[in-house]
Amino acid sequence: MIYYQDEAILIREIRETDPTILCQEEIAQGWEATEEKYHLRLKDMAEQRAIAMVAEWQGNVAAEYGSKVIFGGGFAQWLWQCSANVHQAGIRS
């Protein structure tokens, strides 16, 4: 799913291929990183327990945001409703 897109920026759901790229970039910045946390985010998202988004800058993965949320309130409710509206409208990412 795509949450936002313009000429340079794309914000979308995390994909199975993203953990490797994100981990490599964290290591390049001096972080001790493993792919495990990203695989957990993918699992949590599949179970609808979390939202995990990736930002791309000019076609390259640039950042990740993952958040465990309590559904039924605030931002999470709004975001999942947006998701439902996008799927109902037939818009594909």
N, C-alpha and C positions, 0 to 999 in steps of 0.2 A: 504494500500500500504506500502511496505517496501522500505525505502530509503537506508539503509545500514544494514549489518549484518555480524558479525564474531562470534567467539566462546563465547564471553562474552557480546557483545553490539548489541542491535537491535534498529534501529531508524525507526519509523513507524508513520503512521497517527494516530491522536488521535481517541479513540473509546468512545462510550457512557458510558462504565464502568470506564473510567479513571478519570473523575472529582472527584469522591468520594475519590479515592486513593490519587490523587494529593493534594486535600484539606486537608485530614488527615495528610499528610506528612508536609505540610506547617504549620499547627497548631502545630505539634510536634516540629517544629523549632522555634516556638514563633511568627509566623505571624498571623495576623487577616485575615483569609481566608474564602471565600465562593466558592461554586461550580459555581456560576453564570458566572464568567469570562470564565470558561472552556466550559460551555454550549453555551455562545456567540461565542466562537471560533468554536465549532462544527457547529453552524448555519452559521457562515461566511464561513466556509470551504464548507459546502453543497451548498452555493450560489456562490462558486468559487471566493470569495472576500478575502480569507486568506489561509494561509498554517499553519497548526497546527501539530506539530510533537511531539512525545513522545519518550524518550530514556528509554530502559530497560537495566538493568545491571544484568546479570546472571538470567534473567527471571522475575525480579521485576521492576516495574515502578520506574524510578529514577528521571526523569526530564521532563519538557515540554517546548516547544518553539512555540510560536504563533506569526505570523507576518502578518499584513495587507500589501498587496502588490499591486502595480500598474502593471497589466498584460501588456505585450508587451515590456518589457524591462528587461535587465540584468538577475539577478539570477532567478526571477520568471518565465521568459520565458523559461530559461534553465530547471528549475525544472519541469514545466508542460510538456515540451517536453520529459523529461526523463519518466514522468508518462505515457505519450501517448505511448512511445516506449515499456515500460514494459507491458502495456496492449495489445499492438499489438503482442508482442512476446508470449503472453499467460502465462506470469509469474504471479502467484497468491501469495498474501500475506497471 
